[in-house]
Amino acid sequence: MTVERDLAASVVELATAALGDAEVEAAADRHRLALTRFANSVIHQNMAEDATTVRVRIHHDGRTASGSATVIDEGGVRALVERAVESVKVAPRDPGWPGLASPAVDSVAPAVGRASIEATPAERAMVVRAFVDGAGGLETAGYCRSNHWAGAYANSLGQTLTGGAFECGLSGIARRNGADGLARHAPLALAGLDGAALGARAAAKARAWVEPIELPPGHYEVVLEPT
């Protein structure tokens, strides 16, 4: 998270250098999303996205302005700050500005396992394979994803914070005679995805649709899943 911390600190430094007594806060967020899609029980797409967004908010002379950018090289960061500095000069008065919060102690978050962060397409494919097998021969479709976030925050009062998190998930359907059964799970580690159990759950729902009947309009008690 050093890169994100340095980006946020750089934005604050540039903005305060340009405006002197301004109140400035900045954040940098990096998301690494990977996705494996499957249809007709076969994987048909793997994709990965690595994007970093930098945001800045400036309060100066009773006015507030903000901006963001995904171009994070030195020129991109400077351009972001310059736009925000020019914007705050012509922004409307902001009587509701609460001021920056006083610096606080950075809480210690659980470390994100490298195995999850560096999950490969092959590892996601194993989860998909287990889902297909768990569906017991029914046609399946869905996706398996992983997403790692790393972020940092800094402001002109000297506050700096960093953090990171990982989440993943599988969402899939099993189909039988036009009836779909859905199963989803979103744990905090790829090892927590039991593809076989999810495939079996989706298949059980699809099979439960055997010979459905149409009900006349009326009031009926129903049971819904948490999702």
Contacts in CASP RR format, 6 or more apart in sequence:
PFRMAT RR
TARGET T0000
AUTHOR 0000-0000-0000
METHOD contacts of the structure
MODEL  1
MTVERDLAASVVELATAALGDAEVEAAADRHRLALTRFANSVIHQNMAED
ATTVRVRIHHDGRTASGSATVIDEGGVRALVERAVESVKVAPRDPGWPGL
ASPAVDSVAPAVGRASIEATPAERAMVVRAFVDGAGGLETAGYCRSNHWA
GAYANSLGQTLTGGAFECGLSGIARRNGADGLARHAPLALAGLDGAALGA
RAAAKARAWVEPIELPPGHYEVVLEPT
1 150 0 8 1.000
1 151 0 8 1.000
1 152 0 8 1.000
1 162 0 8 1.000
1 163 0 8 1.000
1 164 0 8 1.000
3 28 0 8 1.000
3 30 0 8 1.000
3 52 0 8 1.000
4 28 0 8 1.000
4 29 0 8 1.000
4 30 0 8 1.000
4 52 0 8 1.000
4 150 0 8 1.000
4 151 0 8 1.000
4 152 0 8 1.000
4 162 0 8 1.000
5 28 0 8 1.000
5 151 0 8 1.000
5 152 0 8 1.000
5 154 0 8 1.000
5 160 0 8 1.000
5 162 0 8 1.000
7 26 0 8 1.000
7 28 0 8 1.000
7 52 0 8 1.000
7 54 0 8 1.000
7 72 0 8 1.000
7 77 0 8 1.000
7 152 0 8 1.000
8 26 0 8 1.000
8 27 0 8 1.000
8 28 0 8 1.000
8 54 0 8 1.000
8 152 0 8 1.000
8 153 0 8 1.000
8 154 0 8 1.000
8 160 0 8 1.000
9 26 0 8 1.000
9 152 0 8 1.000
9 154 0 8 1.000
9 160 0 8 1.000
10 77 0 8 1.000
11 24 0 8 1.000
11 26 0 8 1.000
11 28 0 8 1.000
11 54 0 8 1.000
11 56 0 8 1.000
11 77 0 8 1.000
11 80 0 8 1.000
11 81 0 8 1.000
11 154 0 8 1.000
12 24 0 8 1.000
12 25 0 8 1.000
12 26 0 8 1.000
12 56 0 8 1.000
12 154 0 8 1.000
12 155 0 8 1.000
12 156 0 8 1.000
14 77 0 8 1.000
14 78 0 8 1.000
14 81 0 8 1.000
15 22 0 8 1.000
15 24 0 8 1.000
15 26 0 8 1.000
15 56 0 8 1.000
15 58 0 8 1.000
15 81 0 8 1.000
15 84 0 8 1.000
15 85 0 8 1.000
15 156 0 8 1.000
16 22 0 8 1.000
16 24 0 8 1.000
16 156 0 8 1.000
18 81 0 8 1.000
18 82 0 8 1.000
18 85 0 8 1.000
19 58 0 8 1.000
19 60 0 8 1.000
19 85 0 8 1.000
19 88 0 8 1.000
21 60 0 8 1.000
22 58 0 8 1.000
22 59 0 8 1.000
22 60 0 8 1.000
22 88 0 8 1.000
22 156 0 8 1.000
23 58 0 8 1.000
23 59 0 8 1.000
23 60 0 8 1.000
23 97 0 8 1.000
23 99 0 8 1.000
23 100 0 8 1.000
23 155 0 8 1.000
23 156 0 8 1.000
23 157 0 8 1.000
24 56 0 8 1.000
24 57 0 8 1.000
24 58 0 8 1.000
24 59 0 8 1.000
24 155 0 8 1.000
24 156 0 8 1.000
25 56 0 8 1.000
25 57 0 8 1.000
25 100 0 8 1.000
25 153 0 8 1.000
25 154 0 8 1.000
25 155 0 8 1.000
25 156 0 8 1.000
26 54 0 8 1.000
26 55 0 8 1.000
26 56 0 8 1.000
26 57 0 8 1.000
26 153 0 8 1.000
26 154 0 8 1.000
26 155 0 8 1.000
27 54 0 8 1.000
27 55 0 8 1.000
27 151 0 8 1.000
27 152 0 8 1.000
27 153 0 8 1.000
27 154 0 8 1.000
28 52 0 8 1.000
28 53 0 8 1.000
28 54 0 8 1.000
28 55 0 8 1.000
28 72 0 8 1.000
28 151 0 8 1.000
28 152 0 8 1.000
29 52 0 8 1.000
29 53 0 8 1.000
29 55 0 8 1.000
29 149 0 8 1.000
29 150 0 8 1.000
29 151 0 8 1.000
30 50 0 8 1.000
30 51 0 8 1.000
30 52 0 8 1.000
30 149 0 8 1.000
30 150 0 8 1.000
30 151 0 8 1.000
31 49 0 8 1.000
31 50 0 8 1.000
31 51 0 8 1.000
31 52 0 8 1.000
31 147 0 8 1.000
31 148 0 8 1.000
31 149 0 8 1.000
32 48 0 8 1.000
32 49 0 8 1.000
32 50 0 8 1.000
32 117 0 8 1.000
32 147 0 8 1.000
32 148 0 8 1.000
32 149 0 8 1.000
33 48 0 8 1.000
33 49 0 8 1.000
33 50 0 8 1.000
33 51 0 8 1.000
33 145 0 8 1.000
33 146 0 8 1.000
33 147 0 8 1.000
34 46 0 8 1.000
34 47 0 8 1.000
34 48 0 8 1.000
34 49 0 8 1.000
34 119 0 8 1.000
34 121 0 8 1.000
34 124 0 8 1.000
34 145 0 8 1.000
34 146 0 8 1.000
34 147 0 8 1.000
35 45 0 8 1.000
35 46 0 8 1.000
35 47 0 8 1.000
35 48 0 8 1.000
35 143 0 8 1.000
35 144 0 8 1.000
35 145 0 8 1.000
36 43 0 8 1.000
36 45 0 8 1.000
36 46 0 8 1.000
36 121 0 8 1.000
36 124 0 8 1.000
36 125 0 8 1.000
36 128 0 8 1.000
36 143 0 8 1.000
36 144 0 8 1.000
36 145 0 8 1.000
37 43 0 8 1.000
37 44 0 8 1.000
37 45 0 8 1.000
37 46 0 8 1.000
37 47 0 8 1.000
37 142 0 8 1.000
37 143 0 8 1.000
38 44 0 8 1.000
38 128 0 8 1.000
38 132 0 8 1.000
38 140 0 8 1.000
38 141 0 8 1.000
38 142 0 8 1.000
38 143 0 8 1.000
38 144 0 8 1.000
39 141 0 8 1.000
39 142 0 8 1.000
40 139 0 8 1.000
40 141 0 8 1.000
41 132 0 8 1.000
41 135 0 8 1.000
41 137 0 8 1.000
41 139 0 8 1.000
41 140 0 8 1.000
41 141 0 8 1.000
43 125 0 8 1.000
43 128 0 8 1.000
46 121 0 8 1.000
46 124 0 8 1.000
51 70 0 8 1.000
52 70 0 8 1.000
52 72 0 8 1.000
53 68 0 8 1.000
53 69 0 8 1.000
53 70 0 8 1.000
54 68 0 8 1.000
54 69 0 8 1.000
54 70 0 8 1.000
54 72 0 8 1.000
54 77 0 8 1.000
54 80 0 8 1.000
55 66 0 8 1.000
55 67 0 8 1.000
55 68 0 8 1.000
56 66 0 8 1.000
56 67 0 8 1.000
56 68 0 8 1.000
56 80 0 8 1.000
56 81 0 8 1.000
56 84 0 8 1.000
57 64 0 8 1.000
57 65 0 8 1.000
57 66 0 8 1.000
57 67 0 8 1.000
57 84 0 8 1.000
58 64 0 8 1.000
58 65 0 8 1.000
58 66 0 8 1.000
58 84 0 8 1.000
58 85 0 8 1.000
58 88 0 8 1.000
59 88 0 8 1.000
59 94 0 8 1.000
59 97 0 8 1.000
59 99 0 8 1.000
60 88 0 8 1.000
60 89 0 8 1.000
61 88 0 8 1.000
62 93 0 8 1.000
62 94 0 8 1.000
62 97 0 8 1.000
63 88 0 8 1.000
63 89 0 8 1.000
63 90 0 8 1.000
63 91 0 8 1.000
63 92 0 8 1.000
63 93 0 8 1.000
63 94 0 8 1.000
64 88 0 8 1.000
64 91 0 8 1.000
64 94 0 8 1.000
64 97 0 8 1.000
65 84 0 8 1.000
65 87 0 8 1.000
65 88 0 8 1.000
65 91 0 8 1.000
66 84 0 8 1.000
66 87 0 8 1.000
67 80 0 8 1.000
67 83 0 8 1.000
67 84 0 8 1.000
67 87 0 8 1.000
68 80 0 8 1.000
69 76 0 8 1.000
69 77 0 8 1.000
69 79 0 8 1.000
69 80 0 8 1.000
71 79 0 8 1.000
71 80 0 8 1.000
100 155 0 8 1.000
100 156 0 8 1.000
100 157 0 8 1.000
100 159 0 8 1.000
101 159 0 8 1.000
102 157 0 8 1.000
103 157 0 8 1.000
103 158 0 8 1.000
103 159 0 8 1.000
104 159 0 8 1.000
106 160 0 8 1.000
106 161 0 8 1.000
106 162 0 8 1.000
109 163 0 8 1.000
109 164 0 8 1.000
109 165 0 8 1.000
112 148 0 8 1.000
112 164 0 8 1.000
112 165 0 8 1.000
112 166 0 8 1.000
113 166 0 8 1.000
113 189 0 8 1.000
115 189 0 8 1.000
115 190 0 8 1.000
115 191 0 8 1.000
116 146 0 8 1.000
116 148 0 8 1.000
116 166 0 8 1.000
116 168 0 8 1.000
116 188 0 8 1.000
116 189 0 8 1.000
116 190 0 8 1.000
116 191 0 8 1.000
117 148 0 8 1.000
117 166 0 8 1.000
119 146 0 8 1.000
119 168 0 8 1.000
119 190 0 8 1.000
123 190 0 8 1.000
124 144 0 8 1.000
124 145 0 8 1.000
124 146 0 8 1.000
124 190 0 8 1.000
127 144 0 8 1.000
127 170 0 8 1.000
127 190 0 8 1.000
127 193 0 8 1.000
127 195 0 8 1.000
128 144 0 8 1.000
128 170 0 8 1.000
128 195 0 8 1.000
130 194 0 8 1.000
130 195 0 8 1.000
130 196 0 8 1.000
130 199 0 8 1.000
131 140 0 8 1.000
131 144 0 8 1.000
131 170 0 8 1.000
131 172 0 8 1.000
131 183 0 8 1.000
131 195 0 8 1.000
131 196 0 8 1.000
131 198 0 8 1.000
131 199 0 8 1.000
131 202 0 8 1.000
132 140 0 8 1.000
132 199 0 8 1.000
133 196 0 8 1.000
133 199 0 8 1.000
134 195 0 8 1.000
134 196 0 8 1.000
134 197 0 8 1.000
134 199 0 8 1.000
134 200 0 8 1.000
134 203 0 8 1.000
135 174 0 8 1.000
135 199 0 8 1.000
135 200 0 8 1.000
135 202 0 8 1.000
135 203 0 8 1.000
136 199 0 8 1.000
136 200 0 8 1.000
136 203 0 8 1.000
137 203 0 8 1.000
138 174 0 8 1.000
138 175 0 8 1.000
138 176 0 8 1.000
138 202 0 8 1.000
138 203 0 8 1.000
138 206 0 8 1.000
138 207 0 8 1.000
139 174 0 8 1.000
139 175 0 8 1.000
139 176 0 8 1.000
140 172 0 8 1.000
140 173 0 8 1.000
140 174 0 8 1.000
140 175 0 8 1.000
140 199 0 8 1.000
140 202 0 8 1.000
141 172 0 8 1.000
141 173 0 8 1.000
141 175 0 8 1.000
142 170 0 8 1.000
142 171 0 8 1.000
142 172 0 8 1.000
142 173 0 8 1.000
143 170 0 8 1.000
143 171 0 8 1.000
143 172 0 8 1.000
144 168 0 8 1.000
144 169 0 8 1.000
144 170 0 8 1.000
144 193 0 8 1.000
145 168 0 8 1.000
145 169 0 8 1.000
145 170 0 8 1.000
146 166 0 8 1.000
146 167 0 8 1.000
146 168 0 8 1.000
146 169 0 8 1.000
146 190 0 8 1.000
147 166 0 8 1.000
147 167 0 8 1.000
147 168 0 8 1.000
148 164 0 8 1.000
148 165 0 8 1.000
148 166 0 8 1.000
149 164 0 8 1.000
149 165 0 8 1.000
149 166 0 8 1.000
150 162 0 8 1.000
150 163 0 8 1.000
150 164 0 8 1.000
151 162 0 8 1.000
151 163 0 8 1.000
151 164 0 8 1.000
152 160 0 8 1.000
152 161 0 8 1.000
152 162 0 8 1.000
152 163 0 8 1.000
153 159 0 8 1.000
153 160 0 8 1.000
153 161 0 8 1.000
153 162 0 8 1.000
154 160 0 8 1.000
154 161 0 8 1.000
165 188 0 8 1.000
166 188 0 8 1.000
166 189 0 8 1.000
167 186 0 8 1.000
167 187 0 8 1.000
167 188 0 8 1.000
168 186 0 8 1.000
168 187 0 8 1.000
168 188 0 8 1.000
168 189 0 8 1.000
168 190 0 8 1.000
168 193 0 8 1.000
169 184 0 8 1.000
169 185 0 8 1.000
169 186 0 8 1.000
169 187 0 8 1.000
169 193 0 8 1.000
170 183 0 8 1.000
170 184 0 8 1.000
170 185 0 8 1.000
170 193 0 8 1.000
170 195 0 8 1.000
170 198 0 8 1.000
171 182 0 8 1.000
171 183 0 8 1.000
171 184 0 8 1.000
172 182 0 8 1.000
172 183 0 8 1.000
172 184 0 8 1.000
172 198 0 8 1.000
172 199 0 8 1.000
172 202 0 8 1.000
173 180 0 8 1.000
173 181 0 8 1.000
173 182 0 8 1.000
173 183 0 8 1.000
173 202 0 8 1.000
173 206 0 8 1.000
174 180 0 8 1.000
174 181 0 8 1.000
174 183 0 8 1.000
174 199 0 8 1.000
174 202 0 8 1.000
174 203 0 8 1.000
174 205 0 8 1.000
174 206 0 8 1.000
175 181 0 8 1.000
175 206 0 8 1.000
176 203 0 8 1.000
176 206 0 8 1.000
176 207 0 8 1.000
176 209 0 8 1.000
177 209 0 8 1.000
179 206 0 8 1.000
179 209 0 8 1.000
179 212 0 8 1.000
180 205 0 8 1.000
180 206 0 8 1.000
181 202 0 8 1.000
181 203 0 8 1.000
181 205 0 8 1.000
181 206 0 8 1.000
181 209 0 8 1.000
182 202 0 8 1.000
182 205 0 8 1.000
183 198 0 8 1.000
183 199 0 8 1.000
183 201 0 8 1.000
183 202 0 8 1.000
183 205 0 8 1.000
184 198 0 8 1.000
184 227 0 8 1.000
185 192 0 8 1.000
185 193 0 8 1.000
185 194 0 8 1.000
185 198 0 8 1.000
187 193 0 8 1.000
END
